[in-house]
């Protein structure tokens, strides 16, 4: 609190506060600190990612969409930004916007099979909502393949 009084305009002080509140399980306070940090111009990817994770966890979907779209302007090559954006749009039944964001997240995640698997499951739902059943089935099948145990020969 003393640092915030002396350095109220320093994004890093608010990031540190957000991290501390997050560790203490005080997500509303952490969210407030991360929002302040990003409004002050923080380009800390971790702060943006933590903000989006908290908003997702708290079910604040409109804020999640809003902040992920802002984050994409700063981090256009980060898959997790597209993932959260797609997830938010899917929760609001914006299926086309969700599919577009999730496809980009998938393209940016070739070395993260667990994330790609999660994305495939969400893509299945997005395409199903668009009544594009061929793409929906393909995405669901890819998600299921990830979870299959290896075949013993």
N, C-alpha and C positions, 0 to 999 in steps of 0.2 A: 504494500500500500504506500509505503514511503517513496519507493522508486516511482510509482505512478504519479505521486504528487509532484515530484521534482522533474520527471521526464515524461509528462503526459502525452507529448507529441512524438514519442519514440516507439515505433511499431514493435521493436524487439522486447521492450518492457512488457507490452501487452501479450506478446507471444509467450514470454516466460510465465506470465500470469495465467494464460490459457492452459499451458502445459501443466502448471501446478494444480489448477482447479480440475483439470481432466484426471490427473493422478488421484485426486481426492474424491472422484466420482461426482463432482459438482458440475455437471454438463451445461446447465443453463449459464452459470458463471463463466465457464470456459468458452462457450459460444459467444457470449458478450465480449470477452477479451479478444477472441480471434476476429470477430467482426470489426472491432475497433482497430486492430492491427492492419487488416486488409483495407479498411477505409482510409487509414493513414498512409497507404501506399506500399504495404509490405509485399515484397516479391518472394517471400519464403514459401516454397512449395509445401513444406510440412504444415505451415499454418493453414493454408488453403485446404489441404487434404484433411487435416484434423477438423476443420470447420464443417466440411461436407460430410465427414463420417458422423459427427455429432448430430447434424441436422437429419441425416438419414435415420440414425438410431432413435431420435426423438420424434420421428414421423412428421417433420416440418418440411413437407414436400415442396410447397411453393418457394420457401427460402432456399431449399436445396437446388431447385431449378435455377432460380435467380443467381445464386452465388456460383453455381457450376458454370453458368454462361459467362459470368464475369471472369472466373478463373480461366476459362478457355481462351479469353483474349490475351492472357499473360502466359499461359502454358498450353499452346495449341498442339504440342507434341507429347502430352502426357495422357496415357490411356485412362488413368483413373479419373481424370476430369470428365472424359467422355462417358465413362462407366456411370459415374454419379448422375450426369446429365440424362443419360438414357434411362437409368433406373427411375429418376424423378418423373420423366415424361411418361414412362410406362405406368407408374402409379396413378397418374392423372388421365390415363387412357389416351394419351397422345401417341398412338401406336407408330405412326410414320416418323415423327421426330425421335421417338425412342429407338426405332430400328436404325435410323441414320447415325445417331450418336453411338449406339452399341456396335455397329459395323466398324466404325472408325476406331473404337476402343479395341476391338478384336484385331484390326490391322496393326495397331501399335503395340500389341502384346505377344509377339511370336515366341518370346522366351519365358512366358509366364503361363504354363498350361492350366494351373488352377484358376487363374482369372479368366482365361479363354473359356474354360468349362462353365464358369458362372455366367459369363456373357452369353454363351450358347443357350443356356436355359432361359435367360431373359429374352433373347432373340426369338426363341420358340414362341414365347408368350406374345411378343410384339407382332410377329408375323401372323400368329393365330388371330389376334385382334383385328388385323387388316384383312383377314380371310384369305391370306396367301398360304394355303395349307401345304403346298409343296415345300416352300422355304421353312415353314414352321416345323414340318416333320423332319427336314434335314437338320435344322438346328437342334431339335430335341434328340435326334439320333446321335449327333456328334457329342452332345452332353452325356448321353447314356454310354457311349463308347469309352469315354474318359473314366467312367466309374466301373467298367467291367474288369474283373480280375484277369491277369494274364493267363493265356491258354497254356496248359502243360502238355507237352507232346511226348 
